[in-house]
Structures are given as structure tokens and as C-alpha cells.
């Protein structure tokens, strides 16, 4: 049931956030257990805590997942057509071509935060 919903809604290699698929119909622990079962069957892969993806098969019969840049884009910049943030600083200057400096630290300004307002 969960796997069918995930394959309909997400593409292979696209990050799936736990907060996006948790809708309150079942408990968090039950959903975590179902995701863990899918990971054991290799139908789903875990990228990091709370981040999963549908494995994308390569020509060499191995699987690849999303890059760190893709995760950052989905989490902090834009998801489902809604823009929440943008690159800034040297990253932005490099992207638009006014600087050849490649930054070691990527700067992102976003309205999407992890903490609740006080």
C-alpha cells in the first residue's frame, strides 16, 4: 500500500521526506516500520534520517540515489513548484557567471526551517 503510493507520487532517485508522507492516518512508528520493511526488501533506500528514495537502476545493475545538491534543492529551495529559498553569496555569483570562484560552503537563504516558531 505504501509502496504503491510512493511509486505513483515520486520518481526514481527523487528524495522522499518522512514529513511529506506522514499524514496522520497511521502512527509514526507504524509508518517507520513499513518504510524499514521496504528498505530491507530493497524497494526503497534510506539516504539519511527521515530521507528516503526509490532506487534508480543503472546499466551496471547497481542503484543510485539523489545527490546532496538535489536533497538541498528539494528541502530548502523548491518542492512541488513552490519556491521557498534561493542560493546566495559566492554560490549565486558562480551560478550566474560573474565569479569563477567555486565556494566550499554552499549558502542557501530559505523560509523553510526545521524549528517551530517561538
SELOGU-396507 format. One line per field, with one value per residue (C-alpha): residue number from 1; residue in one letter; chain; x negated, y negated, z negated. Coordinates in pm, whole numbers, plus 50000, padded with zeros to 5 digits. Each point is the difference from the previous one (the first is absolute). Example, Ala and Ser with C-alpha at 12.3 -4.5 7.8 and 13.67 -1.06 7.14 Angstrom:
% SELOGU-396507
resi	(1,2)
resn	(A,S)
chain	(A,A)
east	(48770,49863)
north	(50450,49656)
up	(49220,50066)
END
This chain:
% SELOGU-396507
resi	(1,2,3,4,5,6,7,8,9,10,11,12,13,14,15,16,17,18,19,20,21,22,23,24,25,26,27,28,29,30,31,32,33,34,35,36,37,38,39,40,41,42,43,44,45,46,47,48,49,50,51,52,53,54,55,56,57,58,59,60,61,62,63,64,65,66,67,68,69,70,71,72,73,74,75,76,77,78,79,80,81,82,83,84,85,86,87,88,89,90,91,92,93,94,95,96,97,98,99,100,101,102,103,104,105,106,107,108,109,110,111,112,113,114,115,116,117,118)
resn	(X,X,X,X,X,X,X,X,X,X,X,X,X,X,X,X,X,X,X,X,X,X,X,X,X,X,X,X,X,X,X,X,X,X,X,X,X,X,X,X,X,X,X,X,X,X,X,X,X,X,X,X,X,X,X,X,X,X,X,X,X,X,X,X,X,X,X,X,X,X,X,X,X,X,X,X,X,X,X,X,X,X,X,X,X,X,X,X,X,X,X,X,X,X,X,X,X,X,X,X,X,X,X,X,X,X,X,X,X,X,X,X,X,X,X,X,X,X)
chain	(A,A,A,A,A,A,A,A,A,A,A,A,A,A,A,A,A,A,A,A,A,A,A,A,A,A,A,A,A,A,A,A,A,A,A,A,A,A,A,A,A,A,A,A,A,A,A,A,A,A,A,A,A,A,A,A,A,A,A,A,A,A,A,A,A,A,A,A,A,A,A,A,A,A,A,A,A,A,A,A,A,A,A,A,A,A,A,A,A,A,A,A,A,A,A,A,A,A,A,A,A,A,A,A,A,A,A,A,A,A,A,A,A,A,A,A,A,A)
east	(50000,49729,49774,50272,50068,49628,49952,50300,49892,49618,49753,49696,49713,50226,49970,50296,50023,50169,50182,50151,50143,50117,50365,50126,50204,49760,49758,49645,49857,50218,49895,49635,50037,50156,49722,49741,50160,49989,49631,49926,50171,49790,50312,49908,49666,49916,49784,49991,50226,50348,49889,50071,49998,50111,49677,49920,49847,49693,49864,49760,50294,49910,50220,49941,50177,50034,49696,49952,50075,50333,50091,49919,50208,50303,49971,49910,50045,50301,50232,50321,49972,49987,49685,49887,49642,49706,49624,49803,49644,49722,50226,50242,49717,49851,50336,50069,49643,49863,49749,49786,49948,50162,50106,49908,50316,50330,50215,50379,50254,50332,50336,50018,49860,49985,50084,50342,50056,49992)
north	(50000,49751,50114,49948,49650,49917,50129,49798,49678,50011,50076,50223,49817,49722,49928,50103,49821,50173,49676,49996,50352,49995,49895,50114,50297,50244,49943,49880,50324,50211,49791,50026,50379,50022,49786,50218,50312,49846,49916,50361,50122,49744,49839,49679,49863,49775,49695,49852,49970,49924,49999,50293,50057,50255,50156,49921,50293,49934,50192,50177,50131,49789,49733,49629,49747,49625,49777,49771,49705,50157,50056,49636,49877,50206,49917,49631,49849,50136,50296,50073,49673,49791,49791,49961,49880,49914,50035,49699,49876,50155,50287,49759,49796,50318,50118,49679,49981,49686,50201,50302,50074,50327,49971,50266,49927,49960,49717,50034,49747,50172,49951,50376,50061,50303,49824,49889,49627,49881)
up	(50000,49903,50284,50262,49867,50010,50357,50121,49831,50030,50278,49966,49833,49869,49626,49783,49666,49706,49917,50351,49987,49637,50008,49660,50129,49833,49716,50063,49864,50233,50300,49895,49975,50348,50148,49825,50149,50349,49946,49898,50320,50195,50146,49819,49882,49707,50074,49650,49696,50133,50367,50232,50375,50258,50131,50363,50187,50213,50298,49766,49794,49700,49852,49963,49786,49984,49959,49701,50228,50101,49634,49920,50295,49898,49631,50005,50347,50189,49975,50194,50191,49681,49954,49638,50040,50222,50025,49876,49962,50205,50109,50166,50155,50147,50136,50191,50129,49834,49798,50079,49632,49898,49635,49746,49801,50185,49864,50021,49876,49929,49830,49944,49652,49775,49674,49883,49946,49640)
END
